[in-house]
Amino acid sequence: MSRILIVEDEPKLAALEADYLRSQGYDTHTIADGNEVVVWVRANAPDLILLDLMLPGRDGLEICRELRTFTDVPIVMVTARVEEIDRLVGLDLGADDYVCKPFSIRELVARVRAILRRPRTAPTGLSVDEHRATLDGRELDLTPVELRLLRALAASPGRVFPRERLLGQLYEDHRVVTDRTVDAHVKNLRRKLEEVRPGEDLVRSIYGVGYKLEL
């Protein structure tokens, strides 16, 4: 049974999340004070964390940064302001997903389920190194830029990468390019991946934010 840590200082919302997650077969634990989170995670090693942004004692940004120094446990950041999501992703905190209040509790559980199902390592069937990439045993005919793009996405499958971060990894000479450059390379990479897996959208667009790899 997967154990989920709910870090939320609104008692009614925390109770709703816990009740619904338990009804879906998950074990839950709730913390309302940001100062208690890191110690509890070190001692209990949950399978996923729902982490509110605004907390008493210590905010979610600081907590997420410290957690990523010692664990790769999936983290879903929760914020009450939709405009915060772009900023959070841009900070590259290492969160796996972002949810804005108010949200559908069913949608939240669906996201939790999807994250817990996905691999935490390179996806099955995909192999990427410094010089080549293969998918399902077939070598991909990628340009150097496309290979670096795929390597960046495959380092954390399912994680959303903002365009700004991907831009910084595409060109070894650090030339100045635009967001549209990333979009163009993603389009080409998608086409080449689809040649191996027809009908599958392996590089997903997250509107207004960036991209993630799902295999």
C-alpha positions as a Markdown table, in Angstrom:
| # | Residue | x | y | z |
|---|---|---|---|---|
| 1 | Met | 0.0 | 0.0 | 0.0 |
| 2 | Ser | 1.4 | 3.4 | -1.0 |
| 3 | Arg | 1.8 | 5.9 | 1.7 |
| 4 | Ile | 1.1 | 9.6 | 0.9 |
| 5 | Leu | 2.1 | 12.5 | 3.1 |
| 6 | Ile | -0.3 | 15.4 | 3.0 |
| 7 | Val | 1.3 | 18.7 | 4.0 |
| 8 | Glu | -1.7 | 21.1 | 4.3 |
| 9 | Asp | -2.6 | 23.6 | 7.0 |
| 10 | Glu | -6.3 | 23.9 | 6.0 |
| 11 | Pro | -7.9 | 21.2 | 8.3 |
| 12 | Lys | -11.0 | 20.7 | 6.1 |
| 13 | Leu | -9.0 | 20.3 | 2.9 |
| 14 | Ala | -6.4 | 18.1 | 4.5 |
| 15 | Ala | -9.2 | 15.8 | 5.9 |
| 16 | Leu | -11.0 | 15.7 | 2.5 |
| 17 | Glu | -7.8 | 14.7 | 0.7 |
| 18 | Ala | -6.9 | 12.1 | 3.3 |
| 19 | Asp | -10.4 | 10.6 | 3.3 |
| 20 | Tyr | -10.6 | 10.3 | -0.5 |
| 21 | Leu | -7.1 | 8.9 | -0.8 |
| 22 | Arg | -7.8 | 6.3 | 1.8 |
| 23 | Ser | -11.0 | 5.4 | 0.0 |
| 24 | Gln | -8.9 | 4.7 | -3.0 |
| 25 | Gly | -6.6 | 2.3 | -1.1 |
| 26 | Tyr | -3.8 | 4.7 | 0.0 |
| 27 | Asp | -2.3 | 5.1 | 3.4 |
| 28 | Thr | -2.1 | 8.8 | 4.5 |
| 29 | His | -0.4 | 10.9 | 7.1 |
| 30 | Thr | -1.1 | 14.7 | 7.5 |
| 31 | Ile | 1.2 | 17.5 | 8.7 |
| 32 | Ala | 0.1 | 21.1 | 9.1 |
| 33 | Asp | 3.4 | 22.7 | 10.2 |
| 34 | Gly | 6.2 | 23.1 | 7.7 |
| 35 | Asn | 8.9 | 22.7 | 10.3 |
| 36 | Glu | 7.8 | 19.0 | 10.8 |
| 37 | Val | 8.0 | 17.8 | 7.2 |
| 38 | Val | 11.7 | 17.0 | 6.6 |
| 39 | Val | 12.2 | 15.2 | 9.9 |
| 40 | Trp | 9.1 | 13.1 | 9.2 |
| 41 | Val | 10.1 | 12.2 | 5.7 |
| 42 | Arg | 13.5 | 11.1 | 6.8 |
| 43 | Ala | 12.0 | 8.8 | 9.4 |
| 44 | Asn | 9.1 | 7.4 | 7.3 |
| 45 | Ala | 10.0 | 7.5 | 3.6 |
| 46 | Pro | 6.6 | 8.1 | 2.0 |
| 47 | Asp | 5.8 | 7.1 | -1.5 |
| 48 | Leu | 4.5 | 10.6 | -2.5 |
| 49 | Ile | 4.1 | 14.0 | -1.0 |
| 50 | Leu | 1.3 | 16.6 | -1.5 |
| 51 | Leu | 3.0 | 19.8 | -0.5 |
| 52 | Asp | 1.1 | 23.0 | 0.0 |
| 53 | Leu | 3.1 | 26.2 | -0.9 |
| 54 | Met | 2.0 | 28.4 | 2.0 |
| 55 | Leu | 2.6 | 26.8 | 5.3 |
| 56 | Pro | 3.2 | 28.0 | 8.9 |
| 57 | Gly | 6.7 | 27.6 | 10.1 |
| 58 | Arg | 8.4 | 26.9 | 6.7 |
| 59 | Asp | 7.1 | 27.4 | 3.2 |
| 60 | Gly | 6.8 | 24.7 | 0.6 |
| 61 | Leu | 9.5 | 26.1 | -1.7 |
| 62 | Glu | 12.2 | 25.7 | 1.1 |
| 63 | Ile | 10.9 | 22.3 | 2.1 |
| 64 | Cys | 11.0 | 21.0 | -1.5 |
| 65 | Arg | 14.5 | 22.2 | -2.0 |
| 66 | Glu | 15.7 | 20.4 | 1.1 |
| 67 | Leu | 13.9 | 17.2 | 0.3 |
| 68 | Arg | 15.6 | 17.1 | -3.1 |
| 69 | Thr | 19.0 | 17.0 | -1.4 |
| 70 | Phe | 18.3 | 13.5 | -0.1 |
| 71 | Thr | 15.2 | 11.9 | -1.7 |
| 72 | Asp | 13.6 | 11.6 | -5.1 |
| 73 | Val | 10.1 | 10.9 | -3.6 |
| 74 | Pro | 7.4 | 12.3 | -6.0 |
| 75 | Ile | 6.3 | 15.8 | -4.9 |
| 76 | Val | 3.1 | 17.5 | -6.0 |
| 77 | Met | 3.2 | 21.2 | -5.1 |
| 78 | Val | -0.1 | 22.8 | -4.3 |
| 79 | Thr | -0.7 | 26.6 | -4.6 |
| 80 | Ala | -3.7 | 28.9 | -4.3 |
| 81 | Arg | -2.6 | 31.1 | -7.2 |
| 82 | Val | -2.5 | 29.9 | -10.8 |
| 83 | Glu | 0.2 | 32.5 | -11.7 |
| 84 | Glu | 2.5 | 30.8 | -9.2 |
| 85 | Ile | 2.8 | 27.7 | -11.2 |
| 86 | Asp | 4.9 | 29.2 | -14.0 |
| 87 | Arg | 7.2 | 30.7 | -11.3 |
| 88 | Leu | 7.5 | 27.4 | -9.5 |
| 89 | Val | 8.4 | 25.5 | -12.6 |
| 90 | Gly | 10.9 | 28.1 | -13.6 |
| 91 | Leu | 12.6 | 27.7 | -10.3 |
| 92 | Asp | 13.3 | 24.1 | -11.1 |
| 93 | Leu | 12.6 | 22.9 | -7.6 |
| 94 | Gly | 12.3 | 19.3 | -8.6 |
| 95 | Ala | 8.6 | 18.9 | -8.0 |
| 96 | Asp | 6.8 | 16.3 | -10.2 |
| 97 | Asp | 3.6 | 18.1 | -10.7 |
| 98 | Tyr | 1.7 | 21.3 | -9.7 |
| 99 | Val | -1.9 | 21.8 | -8.7 |
| 100 | Cys | -3.8 | 25.0 | -8.2 |
| 101 | Lys | -6.6 | 25.5 | -5.7 |
| 102 | Pro | -9.5 | 25.1 | -5.9 |
| 103 | Phe | -9.1 | 21.7 | -7.5 |
| 104 | Ser | -11.2 | 18.6 | -8.1 |
| 105 | Ile | -10.4 | 16.0 | -5.5 |
| 106 | Arg | -10.9 | 13.3 | -8.2 |
| 107 | Glu | -8.4 | 15.1 | -10.5 |
| 108 | Leu | -5.9 | 15.2 | -7.6 |
| 109 | Val | -6.3 | 11.5 | -7.0 |
| 110 | Ala | -5.9 | 10.8 | -10.7 |
| 111 | Arg | -2.7 | 12.7 | -10.8 |
| 112 | Val | -1.4 | 10.9 | -7.7 |
| 113 | Arg | -2.3 | 7.5 | -9.3 |
| 114 | Ala | -0.5 | 8.4 | -12.5 |
| 115 | Ile | 2.6 | 9.6 | -10.8 |
| 116 | Leu | 2.9 | 6.5 | -8.6 |
| 117 | Arg | 2.5 | 4.3 | -11.7 |
| 118 | Arg | 5.3 | 5.8 | -13.7 |
| 119 | Pro | 8.9 | 4.8 | -13.5 |
| 120 | Arg | 11.4 | 6.9 | -11.5 |
| 121 | Thr | 14.3 | 5.9 | -13.8 |
| 122 | Ala | 14.7 | 5.9 | -17.6 |
| 123 | Pro | 11.6 | 4.5 | -19.3 |
| 124 | Thr | 11.5 | 0.9 | -20.4 |
| 125 | Gly | 12.5 | 0.6 | -24.0 |
| 126 | Leu | 14.5 | 3.8 | -24.1 |
| 127 | Ser | 18.2 | 4.0 | -24.0 |
| 128 | Val | 20.1 | 7.3 | -24.2 |
| 129 | Asp | 23.8 | 8.0 | -23.9 |
| 130 | Glu | 26.2 | 10.7 | -25.1 |
| 131 | His | 26.2 | 9.5 | -28.7 |
| 132 | Arg | 23.1 | 7.6 | -29.5 |
| 133 | Ala | 19.5 | 6.8 | -28.5 |
| 134 | Thr | 17.4 | 3.7 | -29.1 |
| 135 | Leu | 13.7 | 3.1 | -28.5 |
| 136 | Asp | 12.4 | -0.5 | -28.4 |
| 137 | Gly | 15.7 | -1.7 | -29.8 |
| 138 | Arg | 15.6 | 0.7 | -32.8 |
| 139 | Glu | 18.2 | 3.4 | -33.1 |
| 140 | Leu | 16.8 | 6.9 | -33.5 |
| 141 | Asp | 18.2 | 9.1 | -36.2 |
| 142 | Leu | 18.6 | 12.3 | -34.1 |
| 143 | Thr | 20.6 | 15.4 | -34.6 |
| 144 | Pro | 23.0 | 16.4 | -31.8 |
| 145 | Val | 20.4 | 19.0 | -30.5 |
| 146 | Glu | 17.6 | 16.4 | -30.5 |
| 147 | Leu | 19.7 | 13.9 | -28.7 |
| 148 | Arg | 20.5 | 16.4 | -25.9 |
| 149 | Leu | 16.8 | 17.3 | -25.7 |
| 150 | Leu | 15.8 | 13.7 | -25.3 |
| 151 | Arg | 18.6 | 13.1 | -22.8 |
| 152 | Ala | 17.4 | 16.0 | -20.7 |
| 153 | Leu | 13.8 | 14.8 | -20.7 |
| 154 | Ala | 14.7 | 11.2 | -20.1 |
| 155 | Ala | 16.7 | 12.1 | -17.0 |
| 156 | Ser | 13.4 | 12.5 | -15.1 |
| 157 | Pro | 10.6 | 10.9 | -17.0 |
| 158 | Gly | 7.2 | 12.4 | -16.2 |
| 159 | Arg | 8.7 | 15.6 | -14.8 |
| 160 | Val | 7.8 | 18.9 | -16.4 |
| 161 | Phe | 10.8 | 20.8 | -17.8 |
| 162 | Pro | 10.3 | 24.5 | -18.5 |
| 163 | Arg | 11.4 | 25.8 | -21.9 |
| 164 | Glu | 14.0 | 28.0 | -20.3 |
| 165 | Arg | 15.8 | 25.0 | -18.8 |
| 166 | Leu | 15.7 | 23.0 | -21.9 |
| 167 | Leu | 17.1 | 25.9 | -23.9 |
| 168 | Gly | 20.1 | 26.0 | -21.7 |
| 169 | Gln | 20.9 | 22.4 | -22.6 |
| 170 | Leu | 20.3 | 22.3 | -26.3 |
| 171 | Tyr | 23.4 | 24.2 | -27.6 |
| 172 | Glu | 27.0 | 23.6 | -26.4 |
| 173 | Asp | 28.0 | 27.1 | -27.5 |
| 174 | His | 25.2 | 28.7 | -25.4 |
| 175 | Arg | 23.9 | 30.7 | -28.4 |
| 176 | Val | 20.9 | 33.0 | -27.8 |
| 177 | Val | 17.7 | 31.3 | -29.1 |
| 178 | Thr | 14.0 | 31.7 | -28.5 |
| 179 | Asp | 11.3 | 29.4 | -27.0 |
| 180 | Arg | 10.1 | 28.7 | -30.5 |
| 181 | Thr | 13.4 | 26.9 | -31.1 |
| 182 | Val | 12.6 | 24.4 | -28.4 |
| 183 | Asp | 9.1 | 23.9 | -29.8 |
| 184 | Ala | 10.6 | 23.2 | -33.3 |
| 185 | His | 13.1 | 20.6 | -31.9 |
| 186 | Val | 10.3 | 19.0 | -29.8 |
| 187 | Lys | 8.2 | 18.7 | -33.0 |
| 188 | Asn | 11.0 | 16.9 | -34.8 |
| 189 | Leu | 11.8 | 14.7 | -31.9 |
| 190 | Arg | 8.1 | 13.7 | -31.6 |
| 191 | Arg | 8.0 | 12.8 | -35.2 |
| 192 | Lys | 11.1 | 10.5 | -34.9 |
| 193 | Leu | 9.7 | 8.8 | -31.8 |
| 194 | Glu | 6.4 | 8.3 | -33.4 |
| 195 | Glu | 8.1 | 6.4 | -36.3 |
| 196 | Val | 8.9 | 3.8 | -33.7 |
| 197 | Arg | 5.7 | 4.0 | -31.7 |
| 198 | Pro | 3.0 | 5.1 | -34.1 |
| 199 | Gly | 0.0 | 7.0 | -32.6 |
| 200 | Glu | 1.8 | 7.7 | -29.3 |
| 201 | Asp | 2.5 | 11.3 | -28.1 |
| 202 | Leu | 5.6 | 10.6 | -26.1 |
| 203 | Val | 6.6 | 14.2 | -25.4 |
| 204 | Arg | 3.7 | 15.9 | -23.8 |
| 205 | Ser | 3.2 | 19.7 | -23.9 |
| 206 | Ile | 2.2 | 21.4 | -20.6 |
| 207 | Tyr | 0.4 | 24.5 | -21.7 |
| 208 | Gly | 2.3 | 27.7 | -20.9 |
| 209 | Val | 5.1 | 25.8 | -19.0 |
| 210 | Gly | 7.1 | 23.3 | -21.0 |
| 211 | Tyr | 7.4 | 19.6 | -21.8 |
| 212 | Lys | 7.6 | 16.2 | -20.2 |
| 213 | Leu | 8.5 | 12.7 | -21.5 |
| 214 | Glu | 6.0 | 9.9 | -21.0 |
| 215 | Leu | 6.7 | 6.4 | -22.3 |
